[in-house]
Amino acid sequence: MGAREAYLKREYAWWYPAIPAEEWIVAHTARHLVEFQLKYGEPRWECASRLLDPEHFRFRGGDPGGKSSATERRREIHSRPGRPSGGRAVTSDQDKS
C-alpha cells in the first residue's frame, strides 16, 4: 500500500502557507510542516484532536489510523531482542583490539 496522502482544501490554504493547496502530498510531510509552523511560524492555533484536521484536508491511501509502514518498521527494528529500545550499535577502533 502506498504512503498516506493529504490534500489541503483551497479554503484553508491561508492557514498552512508552507503546504500547497489542492495538491496531494505525503501526509507525513504535511504533518511535519504543520508541526514546524505551529512551533516557529504563523499563523498559530490550538490543535483540537488531530494535527491535520479532516475539515481542512482530504486523505487517501496508506493507513487511515495514522501509523505509517515506516513507523511500524522502526518500532519492529528497535524492539528486536538483544537491542536496546531506540539504540544502535556503537563501535570504536579501541573495541577492535
N, C-alpha and C positions, 0 to 999 in steps of 0.2 A: 504494500500500500504506500502511496506517495506521502510526502510531507503535508501536514495540515496547512491550509492557506487561508488568509484573511483578505477581505475586500472592504476597504473603507468607503462608506456611503458618502456621496458628494456633500450632502447637507451637514456633515460633521467634519469636513476637511479642515476647517479653521481650528478645530480642537487639536489636531495632530499635524502640525506643519512639516514634520520630517517624514510622514508617510504619504505616498502618492495616492490620491483619491481615485476611485474607480479603476483600480488595477489589482490583480491578485498578486500577493506577496506571501512569502513563507510566514506563517503565524508566529513562529518562534522569533523571527526577526522583528515583526511588528511589536511583539511583547517587549523586546529589549529596547526598541525605540521609545515606546511609551514609558517604560521604567526610567530611561535616561532623561526624557523630557520632564517627568514629574520630579526628578531629583535636581536637575540643573537648568531646565528651560522654562518656557512659557507657552501657553497658559498652564496653570496648575489647578488641580481639583482633587477632591477626595474620591477615591475609588469605592464603589458600592461593594458588590460581591465579586466581580471579575474585572481584571485589568483591561481586557478587550471586551467592552460592553457589546452584547449581542444586538442592542438597539442601534449601535454605531457601525457595526461590522457584520458582514456575511461571512460564512465559513464553508469550506469544502475540503474533502479528503481527510486523510490521517485519522487519528483517534479523537473522537469528539469529547472524550473525557479529559483531554488536555495533556496526556502523557505521550510524548513522542517516542518513537522507537529508539532514538539516540539516548533518551533519558533511561529507558529500560535497559539498554546495553550497558550504560555506565553503572547503573545500580548492580547489574549482574556481575560485571568485572570486579567492582570493589567489594562485593560480598563473597568472593571465592574463598574457600578455606585456605589458610596459610598466608593470607594477605590482609594487613590491617585495613579497616574501612577507610577509604579515601586516600590510602597511602600508595606509595610507589617504591620500587626497589631503588636503593641508593648505593652506589659503589664508588670506591675511590681507588687510586693506584696503590695506596698503602694496604688495602684489603687483599690485593692480589699477591703479596709477598709471603 
